[in-house]
């Protein structure tokens, strides 16, 4: 492999994949500022990063199999999962064979982020050490993780990392530790030639309103770590000019172009 010339910004591209819809009849489960019985539908996203030194899929969304259920799948009394477009069909549209994807990054192990792990049998899985320990430890369910939902994860392919990690060594794709929602929750900071830095902040907040005031969801596993992670994201906005994308804010995500469009 030819070493990267640091004087020339690499041609990095980011595609946004629409990997599900969460219909929620009680948004207070997710937002500390929501009133009682407020209905709010939430977006689910996965991402494809194409770098000269490899491809990365970030999160795998809700299971494609749910696309075959016209009414979706009720996973709790106020919550229904739906899949209008499968992850596999979107990768096919982009000409990406899941079997050739180099890296699979997981923000954390909640069910709506690990739905299609079996599509990527050859990828190196990038997971924070704290999330791996929680997900495969004796207290997984107490830490809001359900092992059967990520049973397809090939543990032999996991590369456990600790803290921030520059994947390609050039500062363009940096796994960014944002713990608190779960023990090893992480985001992805992608710096693009034209669009600049974008922080895929995943579940540090479920709405732009909550993020703006650094409101912490009470059922996160570590409230103080959650506050620090929110401040870290805000600091990246102030100091790096990063654009912060919240995974589940459907209204905010409406302005984000999905595949086959891409950002560079």
C-alpha positions in Angstrom: 0.0 0.0 0.0 1.4 3.4 -0.9 1.9 5.6 2.1 -0.5 8.6 2.3 1.0 12.0 1.3 0.1 14.2 4.3 0.5 17.3 2.2 -2.5 16.3 0.0 -5.9 15.9 1.7 -7.2 12.4 1.0 -10.4 12.1 -1.0 -12.8 10.9 1.8 -16.5 10.5 1.1 -19.4 10.1 3.5 -22.7 8.5 2.5 -25.7 8.5 4.8 -27.9 5.4 4.9 -31.5 5.4 6.0 -31.7 2.3 8.1 -35.0 2.5 9.9 -37.7 4.4 11.6 -38.7 4.3 15.3 -42.3 5.2 16.0 -42.5 6.3 19.7 -45.7 7.1 21.5 -43.9 8.4 24.6 -40.9 10.5 23.7 -40.2 11.1 27.4 -38.6 7.7 27.4 -35.8 9.4 25.5 -35.9 13.1 26.1 -35.8 14.7 29.6 -37.6 17.8 28.1 -40.6 15.9 26.5 -44.0 16.1 28.1 -46.1 13.1 28.9 -47.4 10.9 26.1 -45.7 13.0 23.3 -45.5 11.1 20.1 -42.3 11.5 18.1 -40.9 9.4 15.2 -37.2 9.0 15.2 -34.8 8.4 12.4 -32.2 5.6 12.3 -29.0 6.1 10.4 -26.0 4.1 9.3 -23.0 5.6 7.4 -20.5 4.6 4.7 -17.1 6.2 4.8 -14.9 5.6 1.7 -11.2 6.5 2.3 -8.3 5.7 0.0 -7.0 3.2 2.6 -10.3 1.4 3.3 -14.1 1.4 3.7 -15.9 1.8 7.0 -19.6 1.2 7.7 -20.7 2.9 10.9 -23.6 1.2 12.7 -25.9 -1.3 11.0 -29.4 0.1 11.9 -32.5 -1.9 12.5 -32.6 -5.5 11.1 -33.4 -5.6 7.4 -35.8 -8.6 8.1 -38.3 -6.1 9.7 -38.8 -4.7 6.2 -41.0 -7.7 5.5 -43.4 -6.8 8.2 -46.0 -4.3 6.9 -46.8 -3.0 10.4 -43.2 -3.2 11.6 -42.2 -4.9 14.9 -43.4 -3.7 18.3 -40.4 -4.0 20.7 -42.1 -2.4 23.6 -45.6 -1.0 24.3 -44.9 2.5 23.0 -42.2 1.6 20.4 -42.4 0.2 16.9 -39.5 -0.5 14.6 -40.0 -0.1 10.9 -37.6 -0.5 7.9 -38.8 1.3 4.8 -35.4 0.7 3.0 -33.0 -2.1 3.8 -29.4 -1.5 4.4 -28.5 -4.2 1.9 -30.4 -2.5 -0.9 -28.7 0.8 -0.2 -25.3 -0.7 -0.3 -26.2 -2.5 -3.5 -27.3 0.8 -5.0 -23.9 2.2 -4.1 -22.1 -0.8 -5.6 -20.7 -1.9 -2.3 -20.3 -5.6 -1.5 -20.7 -5.9 2.3 -18.3 -8.8 2.2 -15.5 -6.5 1.1 -16.1 -3.8 3.7 -12.8 -3.3 5.7 -14.2 -1.9 9.0 -17.4 -2.0 10.8 -17.6 0.6 13.5 -20.3 0.3 16.2 -21.2 3.4 18.2 -22.7 1.0 20.9 -24.6 -2.2 21.2 -28.2 -1.2 21.4 -30.6 -3.1 19.1 -31.2 -0.3 16.6 -27.5 0.0 15.9 -26.6 -3.7 15.4 -29.4 -5.0 13.3 -27.4 -6.3 10.3 -24.1 -7.5 11.7 -24.2 -10.7 9.7 -23.9 -8.7 6.4 -20.2 -7.9 7.2 -18.5 -11.3 7.8 -15.0 -10.1 7.0 -14.9 -6.6 8.5 -12.7 -5.7 11.5 -15.2 -4.5 14.2 -14.2 -1.3 16.0 -15.7 -1.2 19.5 -14.7 0.7 22.6 -13.2 -1.6 25.3 -15.8 -0.4 27.8 -18.6 -1.4 25.5 -17.1 -4.8 24.7 -16.7 -5.5 28.4 -20.2 -4.4 29.2 -21.8 -6.2 26.3 -20.1 -9.5 27.1 -19.9 -9.3 30.8 -22.3 -10.5 33.5 -24.1 -7.2 33.9 -25.0 -6.6 30.2 -28.8 -6.3 30.7 -28.4 -4.1 33.8 -26.3 -1.8 31.5 -29.2 -1.7 29.0 -27.6 -4.2 26.6 -29.3 -7.3 25.3 -26.8 -10.0 24.2 -29.1 -11.9 21.9 -29.5 -8.8 19.7 -25.8 -8.7 18.9 -25.2 -12.5 19.0 -24.1 -12.4 15.3 -21.1 -10.3 16.3 -17.9 -12.3 15.5 -15.8 -11.6 18.6 -12.7 -12.8 16.8 -13.0 -9.8 14.5 -13.4 -7.2 17.3 -10.6 -4.6 17.7 -11.3 -3.1 21.1 -10.0 0.4 21.4 -9.7 2.8 24.3 -10.6 6.4 23.9 -10.2 8.4 20.7 -8.7 6.5 17.8 -7.4 7.9 14.4 -8.4 5.0 12.1 -6.2 5.9 9.1 -3.6 7.9 10.8 -4.3 11.2 9.0 -7.0 12.8 11.2 -9.8 12.3 8.7 -11.7 9.5 10.4 -11.5 9.5 14.2 -13.5 7.3 16.5 -14.4 9.6 19.3 -15.2 8.4 22.8 -18.5 9.8 24.0 -19.5 7.5 27.0 -22.5 7.8 29.2 -25.4 6.6 27.1 -23.8 3.2 27.4 -20.4 2.5 29.0 -18.5 2.6 25.7 -20.7 4.8 23.5 -18.7 6.5 20.8 -19.1 8.8 17.9 -17.2 9.3 14.6 -15.5 12.5 13.6 -15.2 12.6 9.8 -13.2 15.5 8.3 -14.1 15.9 4.6 -12.3 17.9 1.9 -15.2 20.2 1.2 -17.8 19.8 4.0 -15.2 19.9 6.8 -15.6 18.1 10.1 -18.8 16.3 10.8 -19.4 14.6 14.2 -21.7 11.6 14.0 -22.7 12.0 17.6 -25.1 9.1 17.7 -27.1 9.0 20.9 -25.6 11.7 23.1 -29.0 13.4 22.7 -32.2 12.4 21.0 -33.2 15.9 19.9 -31.5 19.2 18.9 -33.3 20.9 21.7 -31.9 18.5 24.3 -28.4 18.8 22.8 -28.5 22.6 22.8 -29.0 22.7 26.5 -26.9 19.6 27.3 -29.9 17.8 28.7 -29.0 14.3 29.9 -31.4 11.4 29.5 -32.0 10.0 33.0 -31.8 6.4 32.0 -28.3 6.7 30.5 -25.9 4.4 32.3 -23.6 7.2 33.6 -25.1 10.7 33.9 -21.8 12.5 34.7 -20.0 10.8 31.8 -23.0 11.8 29.6 -22.5 15.5 30.6 -18.8 15.3 29.8 -19.6 13.8 26.4 -22.0 16.6 25.6 -19.4 19.1 26.5 -16.9 17.3 24.3 -19.2 17.5 21.3 -19.9 21.2 22.0 -16.1 21.8 22.2 -15.6 20.2 18.8 -18.2 22.6 17.4 -16.5 25.6 19.0 -12.9 24.7 18.4 -13.0 22.7 15.2 -16.1 24.1 13.6 -17.6 20.6 13.5 -21.2 20.0 12.4 -22.9 17.7 14.9 -25.4 15.2 13.5 -27.8 13.6 16.0 -28.8 10.1 15.0 -32.4 10.1 16.1 -33.6 13.6 15.5 -35.8 13.1 12.4 -36.5 16.8 11.9 -32.8 17.7 11.9 -31.9 14.7 9.7 -34.5 15.8 7.1 -31.9 18.3 5.9 -29.2 15.6 5.5 -28.8 14.1 2.1 -29.0 10.3 2.0 -27.5 7.9 -0.4 -26.9 7.7 -3.3 -25.9 11.4 -2.6 -22.7 11.8 -0.6 -20.7 14.4 1.2 -17.0 15.1 0.5 
